[in-house]
């Protein structure tokens, strides 16, 4: 088994970012403060503040209704 390669200059990161974005994932490598290249997440188009507001009003089910 090989070792993880975290060389952020490797062109594979650009390819991974392009693929992730093509399926509407948010890529941690695009974050302004803390770059997290291996991180992808599905936000459903919600900003964090809107997600918190939904969660406070109806819990996780309310968030899922909005992103689906």
mmCIF file as Biopython writes it, N, C-alpha, C and O atoms, coordinates in Angstrom:
data_model
#
loop_
_atom_site.group_PDB
_atom_site.id
_atom_site.type_symbol
_atom_site.label_atom_id
_atom_site.label_alt_id
_atom_site.label_comp_id
_atom_site.label_asym_id
_atom_site.label_entity_id
_atom_site.label_seq_id
_atom_site.pdbx_PDB_ins_code
_atom_site.Cartn_x
_atom_site.Cartn_y
_atom_site.Cartn_z
_atom_site.occupancy
_atom_site.B_iso_or_equiv
_atom_site.auth_seq_id
_atom_site.auth_asym_id
_atom_site.pdbx_PDB_model_num
ATOM 1   N N  . UNK A ? 1  ? 0.853   -1.172 0.000   1.0 0.0 1  A 1 
ATOM 2   C CA . UNK A ? 1  ? 0.000   0.000  0.000   1.0 0.0 1  A 1 
ATOM 3   C C  . UNK A ? 1  ? 0.900   1.237  0.000   1.0 0.0 1  A 1 
ATOM 4   O O  . UNK A ? 1  ? 1.883   1.294  0.739   1.0 0.0 1  A 1 
ATOM 5   N N  . UNK A ? 2  ? 0.564   2.217  -0.823  1.0 0.0 2  A 1 
ATOM 6   C CA . UNK A ? 2  ? 1.361   3.438  -0.935  1.0 0.0 2  A 1 
ATOM 7   C C  . UNK A ? 2  ? 1.044   4.443  0.154   1.0 0.0 2  A 1 
ATOM 8   O O  . UNK A ? 2  ? 0.140   4.251  0.967   1.0 0.0 2  A 1 
ATOM 9   N N  . UNK A ? 3  ? 1.801   5.503  0.146   1.0 0.0 3  A 1 
ATOM 10  C CA . UNK A ? 3  ? 1.601   6.586  1.103   1.0 0.0 3  A 1 
ATOM 11  C C  . UNK A ? 3  ? 0.791   7.702  0.445   1.0 0.0 3  A 1 
ATOM 12  O O  . UNK A ? 3  ? 0.842   7.887  -0.771  1.0 0.0 3  A 1 
ATOM 13  N N  . UNK A ? 4  ? 0.055   8.430  1.251   1.0 0.0 4  A 1 
ATOM 14  C CA . UNK A ? 4  ? -0.704  9.571  0.740   1.0 0.0 4  A 1 
ATOM 15  C C  . UNK A ? 4  ? 0.262   10.626 0.212   1.0 0.0 4  A 1 
ATOM 16  O O  . UNK A ? 4  ? 1.325   10.843 0.793   1.0 0.0 4  A 1 
ATOM 17  N N  . UNK A ? 5  ? -0.098  11.270 -0.869  1.0 0.0 5  A 1 
ATOM 18  C CA . UNK A ? 5  ? 0.717   12.321 -1.471  1.0 0.0 5  A 1 
ATOM 19  C C  . UNK A ? 5  ? -0.063  13.629 -1.386  1.0 0.0 5  A 1 
ATOM 20  O O  . UNK A ? 5  ? -1.076  13.797 -2.065  1.0 0.0 5  A 1 
ATOM 21  N N  . UNK A ? 6  ? 0.404   14.542 -0.561  1.0 0.0 6  A 1 
ATOM 22  C CA . UNK A ? 6  ? -0.289  15.811 -0.357  1.0 0.0 6  A 1 
ATOM 23  C C  . UNK A ? 6  ? 0.394   16.953 -1.109  1.0 0.0 6  A 1 
ATOM 24  O O  . UNK A ? 6  ? 0.313   18.105 -0.682  1.0 0.0 6  A 1 
ATOM 25  N N  . UNK A ? 7  ? 1.057   16.651 -2.209  1.0 0.0 7  A 1 
ATOM 26  C CA . UNK A ? 7  ? 1.706   17.664 -3.027  1.0 0.0 7  A 1 
ATOM 27  C C  . UNK A ? 7  ? 0.620   18.520 -3.693  1.0 0.0 7  A 1 
ATOM 28  O O  . UNK A ? 7  ? 0.010   18.098 -4.676  1.0 0.0 7  A 1 
ATOM 29  N N  . UNK A ? 8  ? 0.384   19.705 -3.161  1.0 0.0 8  A 1 
ATOM 30  C CA . UNK A ? 8  ? -0.702  20.554 -3.650  1.0 0.0 8  A 1 
ATOM 31  C C  . UNK A ? 8  ? -0.414  21.157 -5.020  1.0 0.0 8  A 1 
ATOM 32  O O  . UNK A ? 8  ? -1.292  21.776 -5.621  1.0 0.0 8  A 1 
ATOM 33  N N  . UNK A ? 9  ? 0.799   20.982 -5.516  1.0 0.0 9  A 1 
ATOM 34  C CA . UNK A ? 9  ? 1.125   21.462 -6.857  1.0 0.0 9  A 1 
ATOM 35  C C  . UNK A ? 9  ? 0.813   20.417 -7.929  1.0 0.0 9  A 1 
ATOM 36  O O  . UNK A ? 9  ? 0.897   20.706 -9.123  1.0 0.0 9  A 1 
ATOM 37  N N  . UNK A ? 10 ? 0.458   19.224 -7.510  1.0 0.0 10 A 1 
ATOM 38  C CA . UNK A ? 10 ? 0.172   18.145 -8.459  1.0 0.0 10 A 1 
ATOM 39  C C  . UNK A ? 10 ? -1.083  18.494 -9.260  1.0 0.0 10 A 1 
ATOM 40  O O  . UNK A ? 10 ? -2.080  18.930 -8.685  1.0 0.0 10 A 1 
ATOM 41  N N  . UNK A ? 11 ? -1.043  18.305 -10.588 1.0 0.0 11 A 1 
ATOM 42  C CA . UNK A ? 11 ? -2.211  18.657 -11.418 1.0 0.0 11 A 1 
ATOM 43  C C  . UNK A ? 11 ? -3.462  17.842 -11.110 1.0 0.0 11 A 1 
ATOM 44  O O  . UNK A ? 11 ? -4.554  18.208 -11.544 1.0 0.0 11 A 1 
ATOM 45  N N  . UNK A ? 12 ? -3.325  16.758 -10.381 1.0 0.0 12 A 1 
ATOM 46  C CA . UNK A ? 12 ? -4.493  15.968 -10.007 1.0 0.0 12 A 1 
ATOM 47  C C  . UNK A ? 12 ? -5.470  16.742 -9.146  1.0 0.0 12 A 1 
ATOM 48  O O  . UNK A ? 12 ? -6.668  16.460 -9.176  1.0 0.0 12 A 1 
ATOM 49  N N  . UNK A ? 13 ? -4.988  17.719 -8.374  1.0 0.0 13 A 1 
ATOM 50  C CA . UNK A ? 13 ? -5.893  18.517 -7.540  1.0 0.0 13 A 1 
ATOM 51  C C  . UNK A ? 13 ? -6.816  19.364 -8.396  1.0 0.0 13 A 1 
ATOM 52  O O  . UNK A ? 13 ? -7.989  19.536 -8.063  1.0 0.0 13 A 1 
ATOM 53  N N  . UNK A ? 14 ? -6.298  19.896 -9.500  1.0 0.0 14 A 1 
ATOM 54  C CA . UNK A ? 14 ? -7.134  20.695 -10.405 1.0 0.0 14 A 1 
ATOM 55  C C  . UNK A ? 14 ? -8.197  19.801 -11.041 1.0 0.0 14 A 1 
ATOM 56  O O  . UNK A ? 14 ? -9.359  20.192 -11.155 1.0 0.0 14 A 1 
ATOM 57  N N  . UNK A ? 15 ? -7.800  18.620 -11.447 1.0 0.0 15 A 1 
ATOM 58  C CA . UNK A ? 15 ? -8.753  17.674 -12.030 1.0 0.0 15 A 1 
ATOM 59  C C  . UNK A ? 15 ? -9.828  17.289 -11.009 1.0 0.0 15 A 1 
ATOM 60  O O  . UNK A ? 15 ? -11.016 17.263 -11.329 1.0 0.0 15 A 1 
ATOM 61  N N  . UNK A ? 16 ? -9.401  16.992 -9.783  1.0 0.0 16 A 1 
ATOM 62  C CA . UNK A ? 16 ? -10.362 16.635 -8.727  1.0 0.0 16 A 1 
ATOM 63  C C  . UNK A ? 16 ? -11.333 17.786 -8.468  1.0 0.0 16 A 1 
ATOM 64  O O  . UNK A ? 16 ? -12.533 17.566 -8.302  1.0 0.0 16 A 1 
ATOM 65  N N  . UNK A ? 17 ? -10.814 19.007 -8.434  1.0 0.0 17 A 1 
ATOM 66  C CA . UNK A ? 17 ? -11.671 20.174 -8.208  1.0 0.0 17 A 1 
ATOM 67  C C  . UNK A ? 17 ? -12.686 20.323 -9.340  1.0 0.0 17 A 1 
ATOM 68  O O  . UNK A ? 17 ? -13.864 20.574 -9.090  1.0 0.0 17 A 1 
ATOM 69  N N  . UNK A ? 18 ? -12.235 20.171 -10.568 1.0 0.0 18 A 1 
ATOM 70  C CA . UNK A ? 18 ? -13.144 20.288 -11.717 1.0 0.0 18 A 1 
ATOM 71  C C  . UNK A ? 18 ? -14.247 19.240 -11.664 1.0 0.0 18 A 1 
ATOM 72  O O  . UNK A ? 18 ? -15.411 19.543 -11.927 1.0 0.0 18 A 1 
ATOM 73  N N  . UNK A ? 19 ? -13.886 18.023 -11.328 1.0 0.0 19 A 1 
ATOM 74  C CA . UNK A ? 19 ? -14.877 16.942 -11.250 1.0 0.0 19 A 1 
ATOM 75  C C  . UNK A ? 19 ? -15.868 17.216 -10.121 1.0 0.0 19 A 1 
ATOM 76  O O  . UNK A ? 19 ? -17.076 17.078 -10.314 1.0 0.0 19 A 1 
ATOM 77  N N  . UNK A ? 20 ? -15.371 17.599 -8.951  1.0 0.0 20 A 1 
ATOM 78  C CA . UNK A ? 20 ? -16.253 17.891 -7.823  1.0 0.0 20 A 1 
ATOM 79  C C  . UNK A ? 20 ? -17.227 19.013 -8.125  1.0 0.0 20 A 1 
ATOM 80  O O  . UNK A ? 20 ? -18.417 18.909 -7.829  1.0 0.0 20 A 1 
ATOM 81  N N  . UNK A ? 21 ? -16.720 20.087 -8.716  1.0 0.0 21 A 1 
ATOM 82  C CA . UNK A ? 21 ? -17.591 21.210 -9.060  1.0 0.0 21 A 1 
ATOM 83  C C  . UNK A ? 21 ? -18.623 20.815 -10.110 1.0 0.0 21 A 1 
ATOM 84  O O  . UNK A ? 21 ? -19.746 21.320 -10.099 1.0 0.0 21 A 1 
ATOM 85  N N  . UNK A ? 22 ? -18.249 19.916 -11.016 1.0 0.0 22 A 1 
ATOM 86  C CA . UNK A ? 22 ? -19.179 19.517 -12.076 1.0 0.0 22 A 1 
ATOM 87  C C  . UNK A ? 22 ? -20.402 18.794 -11.526 1.0 0.0 22 A 1 
ATOM 88  O O  . UNK A ? 22 ? -21.435 18.733 -12.192 1.0 0.0 22 A 1 
ATOM 89  N N  . UNK A ? 23 ? -20.297 18.246 -10.321 1.0 0.0 23 A 1 
ATOM 90  C CA . UNK A ? 23 ? -21.446 17.584 -9.688  1.0 0.0 23 A 1 
ATOM 91  C C  . UNK A ? 23 ? -21.955 18.398 -8.501  1.0 0.0 23 A 1 
ATOM 92  O O  . UNK A ? 23 ? -22.562 17.863 -7.574  1.0 0.0 23 A 1 
ATOM 93  N N  . UNK A ? 24 ? -21.692 19.702 -8.552  1.0 0.0 24 A 1 
ATOM 94  C CA . UNK A ? 24 ? -22.215 20.687 -7.585  1.0 0.0 24 A 1 
ATOM 95  C C  . UNK A ? 24 ? -21.701 20.509 -6.160  1.0 0.0 24 A 1 
ATOM 96  O O  . UNK A ? 24 ? -22.429 20.762 -5.200  1.0 0.0 24 A 1 
ATOM 97  N N  . UNK A ? 25 ? -20.461 20.079 -6.022  1.0 0.0 25 A 1 
ATOM 98  C CA . UNK A ? 25 ? -19.856 20.017 -4.702  1.0 0.0 25 A 1 
ATOM 99  C C  . UNK A ? 25 ? -19.027 21.271 -4.468  1.0 0.0 25 A 1 
ATOM 100 O O  . UNK A ? 25 ? -18.468 21.841 -5.405  1.0 0.0 25 A 1 
ATOM 101 N N  . UNK A ? 26 ? -18.953 21.692 -3.222  1.0 0.0 26 A 1 
ATOM 102 C CA . UNK A ? 26 ? -18.081 22.793 -2.839  1.0 0.0 26 A 1 
ATOM 103 C C  . UNK A ? 26 ? -16.712 22.202 -2.534  1.0 0.0 26 A 1 
ATOM 104 O O  . UNK A ? 26 ? -16.607 21.196 -1.833  1.0 0.0 26 A 1 
ATOM 105 N N  . UNK A ? 27 ? -15.672 22.824 -3.058  1.0 0.0 27 A 1 
ATOM 106 C CA . UNK A ? 27 ? -14.309 22.313 -2.880  1.0 0.0 27 A 1 
ATOM 107 C C  . UNK A ? 27 ? -13.557 23.150 -1.864  1.0 0.0 27 A 1 
ATOM 108 O O  . UNK A ? 27 ? -13.506 24.375 -1.975  1.0 0.0 27 A 1 
ATOM 109 N N  . UNK A ? 28 ? -12.973 22.489 -0.871  1.0 0.0 28 A 1 
ATOM 110 C CA . UNK A ? 28 ? -12.196 23.167 0.168   1.0 0.0 28 A 1 
ATOM 111 C C  . UNK A ? 28 ? -10.972 23.886 -0.359  1.0 0.0 28 A 1 
ATOM 112 O O  . UNK A ? 28 ? -10.464 24.786 0.310   1.0 0.0 28 A 1 
ATOM 113 N N  . UNK A ? 29 ? -10.482 23.526 -1.528  1.0 0.0 29 A 1 
ATOM 114 C CA . UNK A ? 29 ? -9.333  24.211 -2.115  1.0 0.0 29 A 1 
ATOM 115 C C  . UNK A ? 29 ? -9.649  25.618 -2.574  1.0 0.0 29 A 1 
ATOM 116 O O  . UNK A ? 29 ? -8.739  26.409 -2.818  1.0 0.0 29 A 1 
ATOM 117 N N  . UNK A ? 30 ? -10.936 25.942 -2.695  1.0 0.0 30 A 1 
ATOM 118 C CA . UNK A ? 30 ? -11.351 27.281 -3.122  1.0 0.0 30 A 1 
ATOM 119 C C  . UNK A ? 30 ? -11.620 28.203 -1.937  1.0 0.0 30 A 1 
ATOM 120 O O  . UNK A ? 30 ? -11.897 29.388 -2.124  1.0 0.0 30 A 1 
ATOM 121 N N  . UNK A ? 31 ? -11.540 27.675 -0.735  1.0 0.0 31 A 1 
ATOM 122 C CA . UNK A ? 31 ? -11.792 28.508 0.445   1.0 0.0 31 A 1 
ATOM 123 C C  . UNK A ? 31 ? -10.706 29.555 0.591   1.0 0.0 31 A 1 
ATOM 124 O O  . UNK A ? 31 ? -9.545  29.305 0.270   1.0 0.0 31 A 1 
ATOM 125 N N  . UNK A ? 32 ? -11.084 30.730 1.077   1.0 0.0 32 A 1 
ATOM 126 C CA . UNK A ? 32 ? -10.148 31.845 1.176   1.0 0.0 32 A 1 
ATOM 127 C C  . UNK A ? 32 ? -9.207  31.745 2.373   1.0 0.0 32 A 1 
ATOM 128 O O  . UNK A ? 32 ? -8.018  32.032 2.240   1.0 0.0 32 A 1 
ATOM 129 N N  . UNK A ? 33 ? -9.711  31.346 3.531   1.0 0.0 33 A 1 
ATOM 130 C CA . UNK A ? 33 ? -8.886  31.356 4.744   1.0 0.0 33 A 1 
ATOM 131 C C  . UNK A ? 33 ? -8.093  30.073 4.940   1.0 0.0 33 A 1 
ATOM 132 O O  . UNK A ? 33 ? -6.875  30.115 5.115   1.0 0.0 33 A 1 
ATOM 133 N N  . UNK A ? 34 ? -8.762  28.956 4.913   1.0 0.0 34 A 1 
ATOM 134 C CA . UNK A ? 34 ? -8.104  27.673 5.174   1.0 0.0 34 A 1 
ATOM 135 C C  . UNK A ? 34 ? -8.323  26.760 3.980   1.0 0.0 34 A 1 
ATOM 136 O O  . UNK A ? 34 ? -9.417  26.228 3.790   1.0 0.0 34 A 1 
ATOM 137 N N  . UNK A ? 35 ? -7.292  26.578 3.184   1.0 0.0 35 A 1 
ATOM 138 C CA . UNK A ? 35 ? -7.401  25.693 2.024   1.0 0.0 35 A 1 
ATOM 139 C C  . UNK A ? 35 ? -7.393  24.247 2.509   1.0 0.0 35 A 1 
ATOM 140 O O  . UNK A ? 35 ? -6.541  23.855 3.307   1.0 0.0 35 A 1 
ATOM 141 N N  . UNK A ? 36 ? -8.340  23.466 2.025   1.0 0.0 36 A 1 
ATOM 142 C CA . UNK A ? 36 ? -8.460  22.055 2.407   1.0 0.0 36 A 1 
ATOM 143 C C  . UNK A ? 36 ? -8.728  21.258 1.129   1.0 0.0 36 A 1 
ATOM 144 O O  . UNK A ? 36 ? -9.859  20.858 0.855   1.0 0.0 36 A 1 
ATOM 145 N N  . UNK A ? 37 ? -7.664  21.038 0.353   1.0 0.0 37 A 1 
ATOM 146 C CA . UNK A ? 37 ? -7.799  20.462 -0.979  1.0 0.0 37 A 1 
ATOM 147 C C  . UNK A ? 37 ? -8.533  19.128 -1.029  1.0 0.0 37 A 1 
ATOM 148 O O  . UNK A ? 37 ? -9.284  18.910 -1.980  1.0 0.0 37 A 1 
ATOM 149 N N  . UNK A ? 38 ? -8.366  18.221 -0.068  1.0 0.0 38 A 1 
ATOM 150 C CA . UNK A ? 38 ? -9.087  16.956 -0.182  1.0 0.0 38 A 1 
ATOM 151 C C  . UNK A ? 38 ? -10.543 17.031 0.280   1.0 0.0 38 A 1 
ATOM 152 O O  . UNK A ? 38 ? -11.238 16.015 0.283   1.0 0.0 38 A 1 
ATOM 153 N N  . UNK A ? 39 ? -11.011 18.210 0.666   1.0 0.0 39 A 1 
ATOM 154 C CA . UNK A ? 39 ? -12.355 18.347 1.225   1.0 0.0 39 A 1 
ATOM 155 C C  . UNK A ? 39 ? -13.362 18.746 0.137   1.0 0.0 39 A 1 
ATOM 156 O O  . UNK A ? 39 ? -13.158 19.728 -0.577  1.0 0.0 39 A 1 
ATOM 157 N N  . UNK A ? 40 ? -14.440 17.979 0.022   1.0 0.0 40 A 1 
ATOM 158 C CA . UNK A ? 40 ? -15.584 18.308 -0.821  1.0 0.0 40 A 1 
ATOM 159 C C  . UNK A ? 40 ? -16.823 18.197 0.050   1.0 0.0 40 A 1 
ATOM 160 O O  . UNK A ? 40 ? -16.892 17.345 0.936   1.0 0.0 40 A 1 
ATOM 161 N N  . UNK A ? 41 ? -17.806 19.062 -0.203  1.0 0.0 41 A 1 
ATOM 162 C CA . UNK A ? 41 ? -19.055 18.971 0.548   1.0 0.0 41 A 1 
ATOM 163 C C  . UNK A ? 41 ? -20.216 19.425 -0.315  1.0 0.0 41 A 1 
ATOM 164 O O  . UNK A ? 41 ? -20.070 20.270 -1.198  1.0 0.0 41 A 1 
ATOM 165 N N  . UNK A ? 42 ? -21.375 18.843 -0.038  1.0 0.0 42 A 1 
ATOM 166 C CA . UNK A ? 42 ? -22.595 19.220 -0.721  1.0 0.0 42 A 1 
ATOM 167 C C  . UNK A ? 42 ? -23.338 20.211 0.159   1.0 0.0 42 A 1 
ATOM 168 O O  . UNK A ? 42 ? -23.670 19.899 1.303   1.0 0.0 42 A 1 
ATOM 169 N N  . UNK A ? 43 ? -23.602 21.414 -0.370  1.0 0.0 43 A 1 
ATOM 170 C CA . UNK A ? 43 ? -24.283 22.440 0.412   1.0 0.0 43 A 1 
ATOM 171 C C  . UNK A ? 43 ? -25.722 22.653 -0.026  1.0 0.0 43 A 1 
ATOM 172 O O  . UNK A ? 43 ? -26.488 23.314 0.675   1.0 0.0 43 A 1 
ATOM 173 N N  . UNK A ? 44 ? -26.102 22.104 -1.171  1.0 0.0 44 A 1 
ATOM 174 C CA . UNK A ? 44 ? -27.447 22.329 -1.669  1.0 0.0 44 A 1 
ATOM 175 C C  . UNK A ? 44 ? -27.716 23.791 -1.970  1.0 0.0 44 A 1 
ATOM 176 O O  . UNK A ? 44 ? -28.871 24.210 -2.046  1.0 0.0 44 A 1 
ATOM 177 N N  . UNK A ? 45 ? -26.656 24.568 -2.141  1.0 0.0 45 A 1 
ATOM 178 C CA . UNK A ? 45 ? -26.805 25.990 -2.429  1.0 0.0 45 A 1 
ATOM 179 C C  . UNK A ? 45 ? -27.052 26.841 -1.196  1.0 0.0 45 A 1 
ATOM 180 O O  . UNK A ? 45 ? -27.279 28.045 -1.313  1.0 0.0 45 A 1 
ATOM 181 N N  . UNK A ? 46 ? -27.011 26.239 -0.019  1.0 0.0 46 A 1 
ATOM 182 C CA . UNK A ? 46 ? -27.257 26.982 1.212   1.0 0.0 46 A 1 
ATOM 183 C C  . UNK A ? 46 ? -25.984 27.621 1.751   1.0 0.0 46 A 1 
ATOM 184 O O  . UNK A ? 46 ? -24.928 26.989 1.787   1.0 0.0 46 A 1 
ATOM 185 N N  . UNK A ? 47 ? -26.089 28.857 2.162   1.0 0.0 47 A 1 
ATOM 186 C CA . UNK A ? 47 ? -25.027 29.497 2.927   1.0 0.0 47 A 1 
ATOM 187 C C  . UNK A ? 47 ? -25.139 28.979 4.358   1.0 0.0 47 A 1 
ATOM 188 O O  . UNK A ? 47 ? -26.203 28.525 4.777   1.0 0.0 47 A 1 
ATOM 189 N N  . UNK A ? 48 ? -24.050 29.049 5.097   1.0 0.0 48 A 1 
ATOM 190 C CA . UNK A ? 48 ? -24.036 28.532 6.463   1.0 0.0 48 A 1 
ATOM 191 C C  . UNK A ? 48 ? -25.101 29.196 7.336   1.0 0.0 48 A 1 
ATOM 192 O O  . UNK A ? 48 ? -25.754 28.520 8.131   1.0 0.0 48 A 1 
ATOM 193 N N  . UNK A ? 49 ? -25.281 30.495 7.197   1.0 0.0 49 A 1 
ATOM 194 C CA . UNK A ? 49 ? -26.271 31.200 8.026   1.0 0.0 49 A 1 
ATOM 195 C C  . UNK A ? 49 ? -27.687 30.689 7.758   1.0 0.0 49 A 1 
ATOM 196 O O  . UNK A ? 49 ? -28.470 30.522 8.694   1.0 0.0 49 A 1 
ATOM 197 N N  . UNK A ? 50 ? -28.022 30.440 6.498   1.0 0.0 50 A 1 
ATOM 198 C CA . UNK A ? 50 ? -29.352 29.917 6.158   1.0 0.0 50 A 1 
ATOM 199 C C  . UNK A ? 50 ? -29.526 28.501 6.684   1.0 0.0 50 A 1 
ATOM 200 O O  . UNK A ? 50 ? -30.605 28.131 7.146   1.0 0.0 50 A 1 
ATOM 201 N N  . UNK A ? 51 ? -28.467 27.718 6.614   1.0 0.0 51 A 1 
ATOM 202 C CA . UNK A ? 51 ? -28.518 26.351 7.129   1.0 0.0 51 A 1 
ATOM 203 C C  . UNK A ? 51 ? -28.779 26.356 8.639   1.0 0.0 51 A 1 
ATOM 204 O O  . UNK A ? 51 ? -29.593 25.583 9.144   1.0 0.0 51 A 1 
ATOM 205 N N  . UNK A ? 52 ? -28.076 27.235 9.342   1.0 0.0 52 A 1 
ATOM 206 C CA . UNK A ? 52 ? -28.280 27.338 10.800  1.0 0.0 52 A 1 
ATOM 207 C C  . UNK A ? 52 ? -29.704 27.765 11.135  1.0 0.0 52 A 1 
ATOM 208 O O  . UNK A ? 52 ? -30.314 27.251 12.072  1.0 0.0 52 A 1 
ATOM 209 N N  . UNK A ? 53 ? -30.220 28.702 10.367  1.0 0.0 53 A 1 
ATOM 210 C CA . UNK A ? 53 ? -31.582 29.184 10.612  1.0 0.0 53 A 1 
ATOM 211 C C  . UNK A ? 53 ? -32.602 28.060 10.406  1.0 0.0 53 A 1 
ATOM 212 O O  . UNK A ? 53 ? -33.514 27.883 11.213  1.0 0.0 53 A 1 
ATOM 213 N N  . UNK A ? 54 ? -32.437 27.314 9.330   1.0 0.0 54 A 1 
ATOM 214 C CA . UNK A ? 54 ? -33.325 26.176 9.093   1.0 0.0 54 A 1 
ATOM 215 C C  . UNK A ? 54 ? -33.218 25.150 10.205  1.0 0.0 54 A 1 
ATOM 216 O O  . UNK A ? 54 ? -34.229 24.642 10.691  1.0 0.0 54 A 1 
ATOM 217 N N  . UNK A ? 55 ? -31.987 24.845 10.609  1.0 0.0 55 A 1 
ATOM 218 C CA . UNK A ? 55 ? -31.771 23.856 11.657  1.0 0.0 55 A 1 
ATOM 219 C C  . UNK A ? 55 ? -32.407 24.307 12.971  1.0 0.0 55 A 1 
ATOM 220 O O  . UNK A ? 55 ? -33.047 23.516 13.664  1.0 0.0 55 A 1 
ATOM 221 N N  . UNK A ? 56 ? -32.225 25.578 13.304  1.0 0.0 56 A 1 
ATOM 222 C CA . UNK A ? 56 ? -32.810 26.103 14.544  1.0 0.0 56 A 1 
ATOM 223 C C  . UNK A ? 56 ? -34.328 26.045 14.522  1.0 0.0 56 A 1 
ATOM 224 O O  . UNK A ? 56 ? -34.956 25.877 15.568  1.0 0.0 56 A 1 
ATOM 225 N N  . UNK A ? 57 ? -34.926 26.183 13.338  1.0 0.0 57 A 1 
ATOM 226 C CA . UNK A ? 57 ? -36.380 26.194 13.228  1.0 0.0 57 A 1 
ATOM 227 C C  . UNK A ? 57 ? -37.013 24.823 13.103  1.0 0.0 57 A 1 
ATOM 228 O O  . UNK A ? 57 ? -38.196 24.662 13.402  1.0 0.0 57 A 1 
ATOM 229 N N  . UNK A ? 58 ? -36.250 23.829 12.668  1.0 0.0 58 A 1 
ATOM 230 C CA . UNK A ? 58 ? -36.878 22.528 12.474  1.0 0.0 58 A 1 
ATOM 231 C C  . UNK A ? 58 ? -35.930 21.348 12.501  1.0 0.0 58 A 1 
ATOM 232 O O  . UNK A ? 58 ? -36.310 20.229 12.155  1.0 0.0 58 A 1 
ATOM 233 N N  . UNK A ? 59 ? -34.701 21.594 12.909  1.0 0.0 59 A 1 
ATOM 234 C CA . UNK A ? 59 ? -33.740 20.502 13.008  1.0 0.0 59 A 1 
ATOM 235 C C  . UNK A ? 59 ? -33.250 20.027 11.643  1.0 0.0 59 A 1 
ATOM 236 O O  . UNK A ? 59 ? -33.496 20.666 10.620  1.0 0.0 59 A 1 
ATOM 237 N N  . UNK A ? 60 ? -32.569 18.921 11.649  1.0 0.0 60 A 1 
ATOM 238 C CA . UNK A ? 60 ? -32.002 18.363 10.426  1.0 0.0 60 A 1 
ATOM 239 C C  . UNK A ? 60 ? -33.055 18.062 9.358   1.0 0.0 60 A 1 
ATOM 240 O O  . UNK A ? 60 ? -32.781 18.265 8.175   1.0 0.0 60 A 1 
ATOM 241 N N  . UNK A ? 61 ? -34.249 17.587 9.728   1.0 0.0 61 A 1 
ATOM 242 C CA . UNK A ? 61 ? -35.263 17.358 8.680   1.0 0.0 61 A 1 
ATOM 243 C C  . UNK A ? 61 ? -35.577 18.620 7.874   1.0 0.0 61 A 1 
ATOM 244 O O  . UNK A ? 61 ? -35.808 18.537 6.668   1.0 0.0 61 A 1 
ATOM 245 N N  . UNK A ? 62 ? -35.588 19.778 8.521   1.0 0.0 62 A 1 
ATOM 246 C CA . UNK A ? 62 ? -35.871 21.034 7.815   1.0 0.0 62 A 1 
ATOM 247 C C  . UNK A ? 62 ? -34.759 21.360 6.816   1.0 0.0 62 A 1 
ATOM 248 O O  . UNK A ? 62 ? -35.030 21.877 5.732   1.0 0.0 62 A 1 
ATOM 249 N N  . UNK A ? 63 ? -33.532 21.063 7.171   1.0 0.0 63 A 1 
ATOM 250 C CA . UNK A ? 63 ? -32.397 21.297 6.263   1.0 0.0 63 A 1 
ATOM 251 C C  . UNK A ? 63 ? -32.512 20.386 5.063   1.0 0.0 63 A 1 
ATOM 252 O O  . UNK A ? 63 ? -32.359 20.831 3.926   1.0 0.0 63 A 1 
ATOM 253 N N  . UNK A ? 64 ? -32.784 19.103 5.304   1.0 0.0 64 A 1 
ATOM 254 C CA . UNK A ? 64 ? -32.876 18.135 4.202   1.0 0.0 64 A 1 
ATOM 255 C C  . UNK A ? 64 ? -33.997 18.462 3.240   1.0 0.0 64 A 1 
ATOM 256 O O  . UNK A ? 64 ? -33.845 18.288 2.031   1.0 0.0 64 A 1 
ATOM 257 N N  . UNK A ? 65 ? -35.123 18.935 3.755   1.0 0.0 65 A 1 
ATOM 258 C CA . UNK A ? 65 ? -36.229 19.324 2.879   1.0 0.0 65 A 1 
ATOM 259 C C  . UNK A ? 65 ? -35.769 20.425 1.924   1.0 0.0 65 A 1 
ATOM 260 O O  . UNK A ? 65 ? -36.132 20.419 0.748   1.0 0.0 65 A 1 
ATOM 261 N N  . UNK A ? 66 ? -34.983 21.354 2.416   1.0 0.0 66 A 1 
ATOM 262 C CA . UNK A ? 66 ? -34.507 22.479 1.585   1.0 0.0 66 A 1 
ATOM 263 C C  . UNK A ? 66 ? -33.473 22.063 0.543   1.0 0.0 66 A 1 
ATOM 264 O O  . UNK A ? 66 ? -33.501 22.570 -0.579  1.0 0.0 66 A 1 
ATOM 265 N N  . UNK A ? 67 ? -32.572 21.164 0.880   1.0 0.0 67 A 1 
ATOM 266 C CA . UNK A ? 67 ? -31.505 20.814 -0.071  1.0 0.0 67 A 1 
ATOM 267 C C  . UNK A ? 67 ? -31.914 19.725 -1.049  1.0 0.0 67 A 1 
ATOM 268 O O  . UNK A ? 67 ? -31.230 19.516 -2.051  1.0 0.0 67 A 1 
ATOM 269 N N  . UNK A ? 68 ? -32.981 19.045 -0.793  1.0 0.0 68 A 1 
ATOM 270 C CA . UNK A ? 68 ? -33.434 18.000 -1.731  1.0 0.0 68 A 1 
ATOM 271 C C  . UNK A ? 68 ? -34.399 18.634 -2.637  1.0 0.0 68 A 1 
ATOM 272 O O  . UNK A ? 68 ? -34.935 17.974 -3.527  1.0 0.0 68 A 1 
#
